[in-house]
Amino acid sequence: MKPLSNKHRLLSGECSDVFFGDLVSSLPNGVAVVGRDGVIKFVNSAMVELAGVDIENVCTMDDWIKKVFPDAGQQKEVLDSWRGTAEGKEPFDKEIVFSRKDGKQRFCHLRISLMKSGDLLVSGYDVTD
C-alpha cells in the first residue's frame, strides 16, 4: 500500500493540530473561533490586524463587538446575528465597518457561520478602497 499524499491526508483528517494551527495562523484573512458561550477560542493575527483590537484585552464575542463597533445599533445587529447563527439560523454575511482603536475605520466583509463542532467560525477581510 502506498502512503497517502498530502492532499489525501487533508481529506481524510490525518493532519496534525499543529499543521492546522500553522495553516490558519498563516492565512491572509482574519479568522476566529468562538464557542457558543461567546468565549473566544482562537484568533489569528490577520483578524487582530483587521479589527485593530489586541486580543489580550478581549475574552468574549460581546467584549470584541463592543470594542470594534462603537455604535449601539451596529453592536445589536452583530450580536443578534451571532446569536442567531449559534442557534442554527442563517450565517451572518455582509460588509460592515470596523472602528479600530487607532481611530481608523475599515470596511470589512464579515461572515459568521456555524461549525460542525457547534463553535462559530468568524472570518473577515478588508474591502476598504
PyMOL CGO cylinders between C-alpha atoms (Angstrom):
from pymol import cmd
from pymol.cgo import CYLINDER

trace = [
    CYLINDER, 0.00, 0.00, 0.00, 1.41, 3.42, -0.92, 0.3, 1, 1, 1, 1, 1, 1,
    CYLINDER, 1.41, 3.42, -0.92, 1.48, 6.30, 1.60, 0.3, 1, 1, 1, 1, 1, 1,
    CYLINDER, 1.48, 6.30, 1.60, -1.20, 8.97, 1.43, 0.3, 1, 1, 1, 1, 1, 1,
    CYLINDER, -1.20, 8.97, 1.43, -0.36, 12.15, -0.42, 0.3, 1, 1, 1, 1, 1, 1,
    CYLINDER, -0.36, 12.15, -0.42, -0.71, 15.43, 1.47, 0.3, 1, 1, 1, 1, 1, 1,
    CYLINDER, -0.71, 15.43, 1.47, -3.98, 16.06, -0.39, 0.3, 1, 1, 1, 1, 1, 1,
    CYLINDER, -3.98, 16.06, -0.39, -5.40, 12.75, 0.78, 0.3, 1, 1, 1, 1, 1, 1,
    CYLINDER, -5.40, 12.75, 0.78, -4.21, 13.38, 4.33, 0.3, 1, 1, 1, 1, 1, 1,
    CYLINDER, -4.21, 13.38, 4.33, -6.14, 16.64, 4.39, 0.3, 1, 1, 1, 1, 1, 1,
    CYLINDER, -6.14, 16.64, 4.39, -9.28, 14.99, 3.05, 0.3, 1, 1, 1, 1, 1, 1,
    CYLINDER, -9.28, 14.99, 3.05, -9.06, 12.06, 5.45, 0.3, 1, 1, 1, 1, 1, 1,
    CYLINDER, -9.06, 12.06, 5.45, -8.41, 14.25, 8.52, 0.3, 1, 1, 1, 1, 1, 1,
    CYLINDER, -8.41, 14.25, 8.52, -4.98, 12.82, 9.26, 0.3, 1, 1, 1, 1, 1, 1,
    CYLINDER, -4.98, 12.82, 9.26, -3.14, 16.14, 9.56, 0.3, 1, 1, 1, 1, 1, 1,
    CYLINDER, -3.14, 16.14, 9.56, -1.97, 17.29, 12.95, 0.3, 1, 1, 1, 1, 1, 1,
    CYLINDER, -1.97, 17.29, 12.95, -3.37, 20.11, 15.06, 0.3, 1, 1, 1, 1, 1, 1,
    CYLINDER, -3.37, 20.11, 15.06, 0.00, 21.81, 14.66, 0.3, 1, 1, 1, 1, 1, 1,
    CYLINDER, 0.00, 21.81, 14.66, -0.39, 21.75, 10.87, 0.3, 1, 1, 1, 1, 1, 1,
    CYLINDER, -0.39, 21.75, 10.87, -3.87, 23.26, 11.00, 0.3, 1, 1, 1, 1, 1, 1,
    CYLINDER, -3.87, 23.26, 11.00, -2.86, 25.81, 13.64, 0.3, 1, 1, 1, 1, 1, 1,
    CYLINDER, -2.86, 25.81, 13.64, 0.00, 26.92, 11.41, 0.3, 1, 1, 1, 1, 1, 1,
    CYLINDER, 0.00, 26.92, 11.41, -2.26, 26.96, 8.36, 0.3, 1, 1, 1, 1, 1, 1,
    CYLINDER, -2.26, 26.96, 8.36, -4.95, 29.14, 9.96, 0.3, 1, 1, 1, 1, 1, 1,
    CYLINDER, -4.95, 29.14, 9.96, -2.38, 31.42, 11.59, 0.3, 1, 1, 1, 1, 1, 1,
    CYLINDER, -2.38, 31.42, 11.59, -0.79, 31.99, 8.18, 0.3, 1, 1, 1, 1, 1, 1,
    CYLINDER, -0.79, 31.99, 8.18, -3.99, 32.91, 6.32, 0.3, 1, 1, 1, 1, 1, 1,
    CYLINDER, -3.99, 32.91, 6.32, -4.14, 36.46, 4.97, 0.3, 1, 1, 1, 1, 1, 1,
    CYLINDER, -4.14, 36.46, 4.97, -7.81, 36.74, 6.00, 0.3, 1, 1, 1, 1, 1, 1,
    CYLINDER, -7.81, 36.74, 6.00, -8.95, 37.21, 9.58, 0.3, 1, 1, 1, 1, 1, 1,
    CYLINDER, -8.95, 37.21, 9.58, -10.18, 34.07, 11.31, 0.3, 1, 1, 1, 1, 1, 1,
    CYLINDER, -10.18, 34.07, 11.31, -11.55, 33.48, 14.81, 0.3, 1, 1, 1, 1, 1, 1,
    CYLINDER, -11.55, 33.48, 14.81, -13.31, 30.60, 16.53, 0.3, 1, 1, 1, 1, 1, 1,
    CYLINDER, -13.31, 30.60, 16.53, -15.89, 31.40, 19.18, 0.3, 1, 1, 1, 1, 1, 1,
    CYLINDER, -15.89, 31.40, 19.18, -17.69, 28.94, 21.44, 0.3, 1, 1, 1, 1, 1, 1,
    CYLINDER, -17.69, 28.94, 21.44, -21.48, 29.01, 21.65, 0.3, 1, 1, 1, 1, 1, 1,
    CYLINDER, -21.48, 29.01, 21.65, -20.99, 30.53, 25.09, 0.3, 1, 1, 1, 1, 1, 1,
    CYLINDER, -20.99, 30.53, 25.09, -19.28, 33.51, 23.44, 0.3, 1, 1, 1, 1, 1, 1,
    CYLINDER, -19.28, 33.51, 23.44, -15.77, 32.73, 24.68, 0.3, 1, 1, 1, 1, 1, 1,
    CYLINDER, -15.77, 32.73, 24.68, -13.15, 33.38, 22.01, 0.3, 1, 1, 1, 1, 1, 1,
    CYLINDER, -13.15, 33.38, 22.01, -11.10, 30.20, 21.50, 0.3, 1, 1, 1, 1, 1, 1,
    CYLINDER, -11.10, 30.20, 21.50, -8.79, 31.26, 18.68, 0.3, 1, 1, 1, 1, 1, 1,
    CYLINDER, -8.79, 31.26, 18.68, -7.90, 34.40, 16.72, 0.3, 1, 1, 1, 1, 1, 1,
    CYLINDER, -7.90, 34.40, 16.72, -5.28, 34.63, 14.00, 0.3, 1, 1, 1, 1, 1, 1,
    CYLINDER, -5.28, 34.63, 14.00, -3.02, 37.65, 13.60, 0.3, 1, 1, 1, 1, 1, 1,
    CYLINDER, -3.02, 37.65, 13.60, -4.84, 38.78, 10.45, 0.3, 1, 1, 1, 1, 1, 1,
    CYLINDER, -4.84, 38.78, 10.45, -8.08, 39.23, 12.45, 0.3, 1, 1, 1, 1, 1, 1,
    CYLINDER, -8.08, 39.23, 12.45, -6.21, 41.18, 15.13, 0.3, 1, 1, 1, 1, 1, 1,
    CYLINDER, -6.21, 41.18, 15.13, -4.77, 43.44, 12.42, 0.3, 1, 1, 1, 1, 1, 1,
    CYLINDER, -4.77, 43.44, 12.42, -8.11, 43.80, 10.63, 0.3, 1, 1, 1, 1, 1, 1,
    CYLINDER, -8.11, 43.80, 10.63, -10.10, 44.72, 13.73, 0.3, 1, 1, 1, 1, 1, 1,
    CYLINDER, -10.10, 44.72, 13.73, -7.29, 46.64, 15.42, 0.3, 1, 1, 1, 1, 1, 1,
    CYLINDER, -7.29, 46.64, 15.42, -8.12, 45.07, 18.79, 0.3, 1, 1, 1, 1, 1, 1,
    CYLINDER, -8.12, 45.07, 18.79, -5.49, 43.40, 20.94, 0.3, 1, 1, 1, 1, 1, 1,
    CYLINDER, -5.49, 43.40, 20.94, -6.96, 40.00, 21.76, 0.3, 1, 1, 1, 1, 1, 1,
    CYLINDER, -6.96, 40.00, 21.76, -5.20, 40.01, 25.15, 0.3, 1, 1, 1, 1, 1, 1,
    CYLINDER, -5.20, 40.01, 25.15, -7.80, 42.53, 26.30, 0.3, 1, 1, 1, 1, 1, 1,
    CYLINDER, -7.80, 42.53, 26.30, -10.82, 40.67, 24.90, 0.3, 1, 1, 1, 1, 1, 1,
    CYLINDER, -10.82, 40.67, 24.90, -12.17, 37.31, 26.09, 0.3, 1, 1, 1, 1, 1, 1,
    CYLINDER, -12.17, 37.31, 26.09, -15.68, 37.09, 24.68, 0.3, 1, 1, 1, 1, 1, 1,
    CYLINDER, -15.68, 37.09, 24.68, -17.55, 37.91, 21.50, 0.3, 1, 1, 1, 1, 1, 1,
    CYLINDER, -17.55, 37.91, 21.50, -19.56, 40.51, 23.46, 0.3, 1, 1, 1, 1, 1, 1,
    CYLINDER, -19.56, 40.51, 23.46, -16.31, 42.27, 24.53, 0.3, 1, 1, 1, 1, 1, 1,
    CYLINDER, -16.31, 42.27, 24.53, -14.94, 42.18, 20.97, 0.3, 1, 1, 1, 1, 1, 1,
    CYLINDER, -14.94, 42.18, 20.97, -18.15, 43.56, 19.44, 0.3, 1, 1, 1, 1, 1, 1,
    CYLINDER, -18.15, 43.56, 19.44, -18.25, 46.45, 21.91, 0.3, 1, 1, 1, 1, 1, 1,
    CYLINDER, -18.25, 46.45, 21.91, -14.65, 47.41, 21.08, 0.3, 1, 1, 1, 1, 1, 1,
    CYLINDER, -14.65, 47.41, 21.08, -14.98, 47.09, 17.29, 0.3, 1, 1, 1, 1, 1, 1,
    CYLINDER, -14.98, 47.09, 17.29, -18.48, 48.57, 16.87, 0.3, 1, 1, 1, 1, 1, 1,
    CYLINDER, -18.48, 48.57, 16.87, -18.96, 51.72, 18.98, 0.3, 1, 1, 1, 1, 1, 1,
    CYLINDER, -18.96, 51.72, 18.98, -22.46, 52.28, 17.56, 0.3, 1, 1, 1, 1, 1, 1,
    CYLINDER, -22.46, 52.28, 17.56, -25.08, 50.57, 19.78, 0.3, 1, 1, 1, 1, 1, 1,
    CYLINDER, -25.08, 50.57, 19.78, -27.28, 49.75, 16.78, 0.3, 1, 1, 1, 1, 1, 1,
    CYLINDER, -27.28, 49.75, 16.78, -24.45, 48.00, 14.97, 0.3, 1, 1, 1, 1, 1, 1,
    CYLINDER, -24.45, 48.00, 14.97, -23.49, 46.15, 18.17, 0.3, 1, 1, 1, 1, 1, 1,
    CYLINDER, -23.49, 46.15, 18.17, -27.05, 44.86, 18.47, 0.3, 1, 1, 1, 1, 1, 1,
    CYLINDER, -27.05, 44.86, 18.47, -27.16, 43.81, 14.80, 0.3, 1, 1, 1, 1, 1, 1,
    CYLINDER, -27.16, 43.81, 14.80, -23.92, 41.83, 15.05, 0.3, 1, 1, 1, 1, 1, 1,
    CYLINDER, -23.92, 41.83, 15.05, -24.80, 40.33, 18.47, 0.3, 1, 1, 1, 1, 1, 1,
    CYLINDER, -24.80, 40.33, 18.47, -28.27, 39.28, 17.27, 0.3, 1, 1, 1, 1, 1, 1,
    CYLINDER, -28.27, 39.28, 17.27, -26.79, 37.76, 14.11, 0.3, 1, 1, 1, 1, 1, 1,
    CYLINDER, -26.79, 37.76, 14.11, -24.08, 35.96, 16.09, 0.3, 1, 1, 1, 1, 1, 1,
    CYLINDER, -24.08, 35.96, 16.09, -26.65, 34.51, 18.48, 0.3, 1, 1, 1, 1, 1, 1,
    CYLINDER, -26.65, 34.51, 18.48, -28.94, 33.56, 15.57, 0.3, 1, 1, 1, 1, 1, 1,
    CYLINDER, -28.94, 33.56, 15.57, -26.08, 31.76, 13.84, 0.3, 1, 1, 1, 1, 1, 1,
    CYLINDER, -26.08, 31.76, 13.84, -25.30, 29.92, 17.11, 0.3, 1, 1, 1, 1, 1, 1,
    CYLINDER, -25.30, 29.92, 17.11, -28.93, 28.76, 17.15, 0.3, 1, 1, 1, 1, 1, 1,
    CYLINDER, -28.93, 28.76, 17.15, -28.63, 27.37, 13.62, 0.3, 1, 1, 1, 1, 1, 1,
    CYLINDER, -28.63, 27.37, 13.62, -30.12, 30.28, 11.69, 0.3, 1, 1, 1, 1, 1, 1,
    CYLINDER, -30.12, 30.28, 11.69, -28.58, 31.76, 8.55, 0.3, 1, 1, 1, 1, 1, 1,
    CYLINDER, -28.58, 31.76, 8.55, -24.91, 32.78, 8.75, 0.3, 1, 1, 1, 1, 1, 1,
    CYLINDER, -24.91, 32.78, 8.75, -24.13, 36.47, 9.15, 0.3, 1, 1, 1, 1, 1, 1,
    CYLINDER, -24.13, 36.47, 9.15, -22.54, 37.50, 5.84, 0.3, 1, 1, 1, 1, 1, 1,
    CYLINDER, -22.54, 37.50, 5.84, -22.16, 41.17, 4.96, 0.3, 1, 1, 1, 1, 1, 1,
    CYLINDER, -22.16, 41.17, 4.96, -19.89, 44.17, 4.66, 0.3, 1, 1, 1, 1, 1, 1,
    CYLINDER, -19.89, 44.17, 4.66, -19.55, 46.12, 7.86, 0.3, 1, 1, 1, 1, 1, 1,
    CYLINDER, -19.55, 46.12, 7.86, -17.38, 48.92, 9.27, 0.3, 1, 1, 1, 1, 1, 1,
    CYLINDER, -17.38, 48.92, 9.27, -14.82, 48.12, 11.97, 0.3, 1, 1, 1, 1, 1, 1,
    CYLINDER, -14.82, 48.12, 11.97, -13.77, 51.08, 14.13, 0.3, 1, 1, 1, 1, 1, 1,
    CYLINDER, -13.77, 51.08, 14.13, -10.22, 50.35, 15.20, 0.3, 1, 1, 1, 1, 1, 1,
    CYLINDER, -10.22, 50.35, 15.20, -8.75, 51.62, 18.47, 0.3, 1, 1, 1, 1, 1, 1,
    CYLINDER, -8.75, 51.62, 18.47, -6.21, 53.63, 16.41, 0.3, 1, 1, 1, 1, 1, 1,
    CYLINDER, -6.21, 53.63, 16.41, -9.20, 55.67, 15.13, 0.3, 1, 1, 1, 1, 1, 1,
    CYLINDER, -9.20, 55.67, 15.13, -9.17, 54.23, 11.61, 0.3, 1, 1, 1, 1, 1, 1,
    CYLINDER, -9.17, 54.23, 11.61, -12.28, 52.72, 10.10, 0.3, 1, 1, 1, 1, 1, 1,
    CYLINDER, -12.28, 52.72, 10.10, -12.00, 49.63, 7.91, 0.3, 1, 1, 1, 1, 1, 1,
    CYLINDER, -12.00, 49.63, 7.91, -14.73, 48.35, 5.62, 0.3, 1, 1, 1, 1, 1, 1,
    CYLINDER, -14.73, 48.35, 5.62, -14.73, 44.59, 6.04, 0.3, 1, 1, 1, 1, 1, 1,
    CYLINDER, -14.73, 44.59, 6.04, -16.60, 41.63, 4.70, 0.3, 1, 1, 1, 1, 1, 1,
    CYLINDER, -16.60, 41.63, 4.70, -17.50, 39.60, 7.78, 0.3, 1, 1, 1, 1, 1, 1,
    CYLINDER, -17.50, 39.60, 7.78, -19.01, 36.12, 7.87, 0.3, 1, 1, 1, 1, 1, 1,
    CYLINDER, -19.01, 36.12, 7.87, -20.07, 34.20, 10.97, 0.3, 1, 1, 1, 1, 1, 1,
    CYLINDER, -20.07, 34.20, 10.97, -21.01, 30.58, 10.37, 0.3, 1, 1, 1, 1, 1, 1,
    CYLINDER, -21.01, 30.58, 10.37, -21.74, 27.53, 12.49, 0.3, 1, 1, 1, 1, 1, 1,
    CYLINDER, -21.74, 27.53, 12.49, -19.10, 24.79, 12.55, 0.3, 1, 1, 1, 1, 1, 1,
    CYLINDER, -19.10, 24.79, 12.55, -19.98, 21.09, 12.93, 0.3, 1, 1, 1, 1, 1, 1,
    CYLINDER, -19.98, 21.09, 12.93, -18.47, 21.24, 16.43, 0.3, 1, 1, 1, 1, 1, 1,
    CYLINDER, -18.47, 21.24, 16.43, -21.05, 23.85, 17.47, 0.3, 1, 1, 1, 1, 1, 1,
    CYLINDER, -21.05, 23.85, 17.47, -18.44, 26.60, 17.60, 0.3, 1, 1, 1, 1, 1, 1,
    CYLINDER, -18.44, 26.60, 17.60, -18.73, 29.67, 15.41, 0.3, 1, 1, 1, 1, 1, 1,
    CYLINDER, -18.73, 29.67, 15.41, -16.24, 30.48, 12.68, 0.3, 1, 1, 1, 1, 1, 1,
    CYLINDER, -16.24, 30.48, 12.68, -15.75, 34.20, 12.20, 0.3, 1, 1, 1, 1, 1, 1,
    CYLINDER, -15.75, 34.20, 12.20, -13.90, 35.17, 9.04, 0.3, 1, 1, 1, 1, 1, 1,
    CYLINDER, -13.90, 35.17, 9.04, -13.27, 38.55, 7.52, 0.3, 1, 1, 1, 1, 1, 1,
    CYLINDER, -13.27, 38.55, 7.52, -11.25, 40.51, 5.04, 0.3, 1, 1, 1, 1, 1, 1,
    CYLINDER, -11.25, 40.51, 5.04, -10.65, 44.18, 4.32, 0.3, 1, 1, 1, 1, 1, 1,
    CYLINDER, -10.65, 44.18, 4.32, -12.58, 45.70, 1.41, 0.3, 1, 1, 1, 1, 1, 1,
    CYLINDER, -12.58, 45.70, 1.41, -11.56, 49.31, 2.17, 0.3, 1, 1, 1, 1, 1, 1,
    CYLINDER, -11.56, 49.31, 2.17, -10.61, 51.19, -1.00, 0.3, 1, 1, 1, 1, 1, 1,
]
cmd.load_cgo(trace, "trace")
